[in-house]
Amino acid sequence: MKIIFSKFWLLLLISGMNSWSFSQSSMQLAVLKYNGGGDYYANPTSLPNLVKFCNKELGTAISSEVPYVEAASQDIYMYPMIHMTGHGNVVFSSAESENLRTYLTAGGFLHIDDNYGMDEFIRVELKKLFPSNDLVELPFDHPIFHQKYDFNGLPKIHEHDGKRPQAFGIIIDGRLVCLYTYETDLGDGWEDQAVHNDPQNKRLEALQMGANILIYAFMK
């Protein structure tokens, strides 16, 4: 079943802003399962925690259940936003690339968060998806940084190589279809506090930026 993606999804999400009543399962996000040996299952508490934060702070009604979905599966069309993370290798087959490309050009949104070690692999695979469209760095005035919360670019959650955090995107016909966050580790900041022992202010920055991404994805 393919979903028509539009601003209507935001109306479904924010039940407090309209007269409709929606259950907790009216919207669902998913994590992308991919091949190549990379740990697609990294940060298992991150997306559920982001959902919990958005439901509380934004009044959304997103399901707390976050399934894994395979890149070649037709189930991908059931989710307006897919999250992808990991530390290592990523490989998309031709069928997976075609399915992801169709999903994204149809209105879907992919957020990729490099959990340290994915960068050299994911760039090659993204070129498979959109050979004619380069990853471009998003400027600080891009709307994704200025939704519910204002940021001057990505927050730095974890330090690895002393590099600045960067947000890259693939833009098709003027629409950001894929966001790639690099050297920030947003997903680590979304995880349970005990996992990485991040200070509360860093976790809050990560969750707020995650909320911005989610709002932007549904408003596109």
Phi, psi and omega in degrees: 000125179260140182261142171275117183270134178193182178296345178302331180297326179294326177294325177292328185283313190265082186295335181287351183256007179209178186272355180282159175239124183239142178284171179297340183261017183288343179214148182215143174253166180216160175254135183281128174262125184228167180260174178117346179103348178290154184274080178300339183271007180299155177055057185296337181267355189292306182292320174303322179290324176295319177300314180300317179297314182293320178298324181281314189270333182252350182075022178283168179231067183262139180298140177283348177276123181240099183278165169269143178227134181281148186298330182267358185281144174290344179297340182301332183286354178278350187239123180289340178219133177243137179251142181223137179209181179144175183248347191226217190292146177228132176224124173255127173288172179297323179292320178293318179299316180296319181293317179295320179298317179295317178302314184288320180287341178278351178126356178288169183223132179243124173252121177250124179242109179294119181268019179090105178115355182270339194306308185296336181271316186292329179297321178295317183290326177294330177292331174295321182293312185226082183301331185263001183236118181277155167292129178239143178285133181278132178289161184295340179269009177297142183302336182296336178273356188223059175262243176296325184239144181261129177228147173264069187088185182287142172286151177264112183265313178236142177264130177236288186246017180073017180268154179284149176290142182225145175246121178248157179214158168251124185245124180241121180051042177082001182247131175287113183257337181220127176250127178243113180260127190232137179060035176235320182063049176304316183300325176295323179291336177280339185293167174307141185303325184291341184290313183243354179061031179290144176297154185299324182294325178288320177298319180295317177302316181297315180294321179293319177294322176298321177297319176301317180298316181296314178301313181299318181300321183275342181267352188301000000 
